[in-house]
Structures are given as C-alpha cells and as structure tokens.
C-alpha cells in the first residue's frame, strides 16, 4: 500500500519534501474555472521531492456559471505543457449529470490529458448519479472518513464498491497532520 496527499492552495506553504512516508501528490488545478494559484509551486515541490504527481479538477455543474468546456480549458491552462493524469472531482452540492461527467472526460482526453478516474463519496454518487457505473471514467477514488481522526484505520476498513467498481484509492482523512505545517491535509491510501 502507498500513501499520498491531495492538496490545493488551501495548503499553501506545505513542503511536500518534508512529509515522510508519502509517494504521491494529487494537486488541484481548478475549481470550475477558478485556477488554483499555487498549482505550479506545488508541482515544482512535488517533482523535486520525487513524488508521483496527478491532478484533480473540481467539476462544477454548468448551472453554477461555467460550461464544462470552459472548465477543461481553464484546467489545461493551469497545467501548461505539463500533463498529469486528471481525476474528475465529483462532489459539488449542486449535483452533476452523467452527461456532464462524460463530456468532461471526453474534453480532457481530447486535450491530451489522461483521465485517471472519478473522485467522489458513496453517498454523493448514489444521490446524484443513482449508482451509475464508474468504470467507463477510469479508476475510482473514494472519500470515506469514519472517525476522521487522521490515523489510518487499517486495510480491513477499505471502502466497498461505488458504481460497481472497487476503489483503487481511499481518502481516509481530511485532518491529516504534517510536522512543520499548522493546517490539515487530506491523506490517501492507494492499492
């Protein structure tokens, strides 16, 4: 099992090289069309620390003020020439349609960005996607915190399938602690 963090500008000032025991970082490019202002510095930090790097885009429903195409364009602009595998973060309270997710997947792929898969919670996917199959979007990354005390609860607690697919990655806390950093960090386990 491997461990890693997912971060955004909310963790500005976090030194990825100072985190012992992680092998990957997943960096936010965008939230809708909002471009994460520290993506590039997090990317440079992750690469210099020798971490595997992936990205995520917080996908917004078009009724929230932006088209899917505008969101993908904004995300690609943030990455520049660097093309990290992209996770589609599906958790907006406004909901999404399956067509929205399919279009985002198609547009990222057409732009030369590999879509790693879907990030979601079991509850959100059941409520908004009615449990639709997730496999067509790639792998599955599930957030499931339990007590959310920042401690890894053990492999026996690995979350079950969502959309008919077992998760390859589990965000098991949003309250991880890192020496030398005052804030919280999302921590993930990967099989």
HELIX and SHEET records of a PDB file:
HELIX    1   1 UNK A    9  UNK A   11  5                                   3    
HELIX    2   2 UNK A   16  UNK A   18  5                                   3    
HELIX    3   3 UNK A   39  UNK A   48  1                                  10    
HELIX    4   4 UNK A   62  UNK A   64  5                                   3    
HELIX    5   5 UNK A   68  UNK A   79  1                                  12    
HELIX    6   6 UNK A   98  UNK A  110  1                                  13    
HELIX    7   7 UNK A  122  UNK A  129  1                                   8    
HELIX    8   8 UNK A  135  UNK A  137  5                                   3    
HELIX    9   9 UNK A  155  UNK A  157  5                                   3    
SHEET    1   A 9 UNK A  34  UNK A  35  0                                        
SHEET    2   A 9 UNK A  24  UNK A  31 -1                                        
SHEET    3   A 9 UNK A   2  UNK A   7  1                                        
SHEET    4   A 9 UNK A 181  UNK A 190 -1                                        
SHEET    5   A 9 UNK A 169  UNK A 178 -1                                        
SHEET    6   A 9 UNK A 139  UNK A 143  1                                        
SHEET    7   A 9 UNK A 115  UNK A 120  1                                        
SHEET    8   A 9 UNK A  86  UNK A  89  1                                        
SHEET    9   A 9 UNK A  52  UNK A  58  1                                        
END                                                                             
